[in-house]
Amino acid sequence: MSDSTLRSFRYGDELIRFRVRAHAGRTAQRIAIHVEPEGGILVDAPAQATDAAILAAVRRRAAWISRHIADSRQRMAQVLPREHVSGESLLYLGRRYQLKVVIDAEGPVTARMRGGYIAVRTAQGEPALIRSALDAWYATRAREVLAARMASLAASLKWVRTPPPLRLQPMKRQWGSCSPTGRLTLNPHLVKAPRECIDYVIVHELCHLKEHNHGPRFHRLLEVKMPGWRAVKERLDALAEQILRT
């Protein structure tokens, strides 16, 4: 079974697609199903699991999967695309700020935080230019905030001797991942989330340096290092549509 293999099956009139991510160290009894922020279905399975075993496990959860997909679609239908105009609401570290577009024919395109505003200065009010400036501003903040939080949290975990290599990669389906070689990838959109949500994702991925699976030992470790993580995860998932909104 290869990594991120795409599969599908029918549940009534609905075609449900899911991705399979193989794990060489996963036990044969553990096939875990995850609903991702935008409603995608990811299945973590041991490398030796057969297609039939994986499909059977997913079919057993078909009603649960279908219900979560429907909930995600309903939430997404209420999230309108951004227009990038003054007065629009923006998120940063869980707080809401207003976008303020300042037309300046002579100055460079810039984005800065000013009190309760994120001000974009541009020669034209073109949405594409404003979005580009905001993307650059968020990217800079994400590099600073996420690297600092990872260094701080890694220092508190005895199995992490030095902070692992970190890559920022915009993703539509994941908040973060940990490669078999120990490199962490974080979604820079996380910088829009509350600090406790950022910490949850980072601690989650750092725990994978010790337990590279989602088995019972992993969850016990996560519970010890971040009690109440489930409530934080629920809060983050509830914000997903707003955080990932473009």
C-alpha positions in Angstrom: 0.0 0.0 0.0 1.6 3.3 -1.1 1.5 6.6 0.8 -1.6 8.8 0.1 -3.3 6.3 -2.1 -6.8 7.4 -3.2 -9.7 5.1 -2.7 -13.5 5.4 -2.8 -16.7 3.5 -2.1 -20.4 4.1 -2.3 -22.6 4.7 0.7 -26.2 4.8 -0.6 -26.2 7.4 -3.3 -23.0 9.1 -2.1 -19.5 8.4 -3.4 -17.0 8.7 -0.5 -13.4 9.3 -1.4 -10.6 8.7 1.1 -6.8 8.8 1.1 -4.7 6.0 2.6 -1.5 6.8 4.3 0.7 3.7 5.0 2.9 3.4 8.1 5.5 0.7 8.2 5.6 0.7 12.1 1.8 0.5 12.6 0.3 -2.6 14.1 -2.1 -4.6 11.9 -5.0 -4.0 14.3 -4.8 -0.2 14.1 -6.6 1.4 11.1 -7.5 5.0 12.1 -9.9 7.3 10.2 -9.6 11.0 10.4 -11.9 13.8 9.1 -9.6 16.7 8.0 -10.4 20.4 8.4 -12.1 20.8 4.9 -13.9 17.5 5.1 -11.4 15.2 3.5 -11.0 11.6 4.8 -7.6 10.3 5.7 -7.0 6.7 6.7 -3.8 5.7 8.6 -3.1 2.1 8.0 -0.2 -0.4 8.6 1.9 -1.0 5.5 0.9 -4.7 5.5 -2.9 -4.0 5.5 -4.7 -5.3 2.5 -7.1 -3.1 0.4 -9.9 -5.3 1.5 -9.1 -4.8 5.2 -8.9 -1.1 4.8 -12.1 -0.9 2.8 -13.9 -3.0 5.4 -12.7 -0.7 8.2 -13.9 2.4 6.4 -17.2 0.9 5.5 -17.9 0.1 9.2 -17.6 3.9 9.9 -19.5 4.9 6.7 -22.4 6.5 8.6 -20.0 8.5 10.8 -17.9 9.6 7.8 -21.0 10.6 5.8 -22.3 12.7 8.8 -19.0 14.5 9.2 -18.7 15.2 5.5 -22.3 16.7 5.5 -21.4 18.9 8.5 -18.3 20.2 6.8 -20.2 21.0 3.6 -22.8 22.9 5.6 -20.1 25.0 7.3 -18.2 25.6 4.1 -21.4 26.9 2.4 -21.6 29.6 5.0 -18.1 30.8 4.4 -17.9 33.4 1.6 -14.7 34.0 -0.4 -12.7 37.1 0.7 -13.2 40.3 -1.3 -10.1 42.0 0.2 -11.7 45.3 0.9 -11.6 47.7 3.9 -13.7 46.4 6.9 -13.2 42.8 6.2 -12.4 40.6 9.2 -9.0 39.0 9.5 -7.7 36.5 12.0 -4.3 36.6 13.7 -3.4 34.4 16.8 -7.1 33.9 17.3 -8.0 37.6 17.5 -10.0 39.4 14.9 -8.7 42.5 13.1 -10.2 44.7 10.5 -8.6 45.1 7.1 -7.8 48.7 6.2 -6.8 49.4 2.6 -4.9 52.6 2.1 -4.4 53.9 -1.4 -0.9 55.4 -1.8 0.2 56.0 -5.4 3.8 56.7 -4.5 4.8 54.2 -1.8 5.5 50.4 -2.0 2.9 47.8 -1.3 3.1 47.0 2.4 1.0 45.3 5.1 1.3 46.2 8.8 -0.6 45.7 12.0 -1.9 49.0 13.4 -3.9 48.6 16.7 -7.1 46.7 15.8 -6.3 46.9 12.1 -4.1 45.2 9.5 -3.4 48.0 7.1 -2.4 47.3 3.5 -0.9 50.3 1.6 -1.0 49.9 -2.1 -1.1 52.1 -5.2 -4.3 50.5 -6.4 -7.2 48.8 -4.7 -6.8 45.6 -6.7 -7.8 42.6 -4.6 -5.0 40.5 -6.1 -2.4 43.1 -4.9 -4.0 43.3 -1.4 -4.1 39.5 -1.1 -0.5 39.2 -2.1 0.5 41.8 0.5 -1.5 40.0 3.2 0.0 36.6 2.2 3.5 38.0 2.6 2.7 39.5 6.0 1.2 36.3 7.3 4.1 34.3 5.9 6.6 36.5 7.8 4.6 36.2 11.0 4.2 32.4 10.6 7.9 31.9 10.3 8.6 33.9 13.5 5.7 32.6 15.6 5.7 28.9 14.7 9.5 28.6 14.9 9.6 30.2 18.3 6.7 28.1 19.7 8.3 24.9 18.3 11.7 25.7 19.9 10.0 26.4 23.3 7.8 23.3 23.3 10.6 21.0 22.0 12.8 22.2 24.9 10.1 20.8 27.3 10.1 17.3 25.9 12.9 15.0 27.1 13.0 12.9 23.9 13.7 16.0 21.7 17.3 16.8 22.1 17.3 19.6 19.5 14.4 21.2 17.6 13.7 19.2 14.5 14.0 20.7 11.0 10.9 22.8 10.3 9.2 23.5 6.9 6.2 25.7 6.4 3.8 24.5 3.6 0.3 25.9 2.9 -2.1 22.9 3.0 -5.8 22.6 2.6 -6.2 19.2 4.4 -3.7 19.2 7.2 -2.4 21.4 10.0 0.9 19.6 10.2 2.9 16.4 9.6 6.0 14.6 10.8 8.1 12.7 8.2 9.8 9.4 9.0 13.1 11.3 9.1 11.9 13.6 11.8 11.2 16.8 9.8 8.1 18.7 10.9 5.9 20.5 8.3 3.4 23.1 9.6 0.6 24.9 7.8 1.5 28.6 8.0 -2.2 29.4 8.2 -1.9 28.2 11.8 -0.7 31.7 12.7 -4.3 32.8 12.4 -5.3 30.3 15.2 -5.3 30.9 19.0 -2.0 30.2 20.6 -3.3 27.0 22.4 -4.3 25.6 19.0 -0.9 26.3 17.6 0.7 24.6 20.6 -1.6 21.6 20.2 -0.6 21.0 16.6 3.1 21.4 17.4 3.0 19.1 20.5 1.0 16.6 18.4 3.8 16.5 15.7 6.6 16.5 18.3 5.0 13.4 19.9 5.4 11.7 16.6 9.1 11.9 17.0 8.7 9.3 19.8 5.5 7.5 18.5 5.2 7.8 14.7 1.6 6.5 14.6 -1.8 7.3 16.1 -1.9 4.3 18.4 -2.7 4.1 22.1 0.8 4.9 23.2 0.8 8.0 21.1 -2.5 9.3 22.6 -1.3 8.5 26.1 1.8 10.5 25.5 -0.1 13.4 24.0 -2.5 13.4 27.0 0.4 13.6 29.4 2.0 16.5 27.6 -1.2 18.4 26.8 -4.1 17.4 29.0 -7.4 18.5 27.4 -6.0 18.4 23.9 -9.3 17.1 22.5 -11.2 20.3 23.4 -8.4 22.3 21.8 -8.6 20.2 18.7 -12.3 20.7 18.5 -11.8 24.5 18.8 -9.3 24.4 16.0 -11.5 22.3 13.7 -14.4 24.6 14.3 -12.3 27.5 13.1 -10.9 25.7 10.1 -13.1 27.2 7.5 -12.4 30.7 8.7 -8.6 30.1 9.0 -8.3 28.5 5.6 -10.6 30.9 3.9 -8.9 32.7 0.9 
